[in-house]
Amino acid sequence: MNQLRFMSIFAYAGLAVCLISCGGQHPEKNAPDTTVIVDSTVVVKTATPAASAAITTPQQMMVVRHKVANFSKWLLSYEEHDSMRQANQIHSYVIGRGLQDSNIIVVAVKVDDMDKAKAFSKDAGLKKAMQKGGVTGAPSFAFVTMTYQDTVTIASDVRSWTTFTVKDWSAWEKAFTEGQQERLDNGLTVRAYGHDADNDKRVVLVVAVTDSAKAHAYWKSDMLKQRRIASGVVDDPQRFIFRVVKRYK
């Protein structure tokens, strides 16, 4: 049975949570694979591919990742503090749980004002609310501009959230879109992508994993390595695999 190894480097591009993969790898590096196979094989069969419901209007998001002592207790506390988020023009979107450790939580929220969101992330009231909910350790925050989202419903709820750096955003995006069929053939369906809110060379990519064995093999393949090189990726991908457990409208 395939095992997914958790990568915790969120990089400063940390949710969308439609939420995760075509990472980055330096052409001169032979870095070890940073992806861990899921603990049970994910294979989703569909008769025909689902039609795209793409949104290309940029969406500002904040993505938070942290560990909790008890998920049920944390979720209750999180939802009790919704008015705090609303007051800061922050709207719940997606919650996910890590596949390797289900107490590692990723929370993606939509934001109307990025400056307010950044200030909120440092607010003492938020820190207190997190402590009440049983958050352990220091949370990581990422502020992201998602430039593409596919909102069509698909069968798989497993996601890969990947961050990496590119030489040029536009060149990367063009090369990336040309590889769509290749990703589909290898068990990956793009759900969203964008970049750090303050640095468009720091890419964020969210894909659905529809076949974990194929996806894992593809992430390690020379085929993907060459595609990364051609698209201007300059570092190794940092990948976090999780399962979507709750969506908000």
Number of C-alpha atoms within 10 A of each C-alpha: 9 14 15 22 19 21 17 15 14 21 20 21 27 27 34 33 28 26 31 30 30 29 24 26 26 17 17 9 9 9 11 8 14 18 23 19 21 23 14 13 15 20 15 13 11 10 5 6 10 11 11 12 12 13 14 13 11 13 17 23 30 28 24 21 23 18 21 21 13 13 18 12 13 22 15 11 17 17 12 12 13 13 12 16 18 13 11 17 16 23 20 22 22 22 26 26 23 22 23 19 13 15 20 21 25 28 22 28 22 23 24 15 13 20 11 14 22 15 10 19 17 11 11 10 12 15 16 11 17 20 15 13 21 17 22 14 10 11 15 17 23 20 26 32 26 25 16 18 24 18 14 12 12 15 13 17 18 24 30 24 29 28 31 25 25 22 14 14 19 13 13 21 16 11 15 16 11 11 13 13 11 13 21 18 13 19 22 27 24 24 26 27 27 27 24 22 19 12 14 19 19 22 30 33 27 30 25 30 31 25 21 26 19 19 24 21 15 21 20 14 11 11 11 20 19 13 19 24 18 14 20 21 28 19 20 21 27 24 28 27 31 29 22 22 12 15 14 10 6
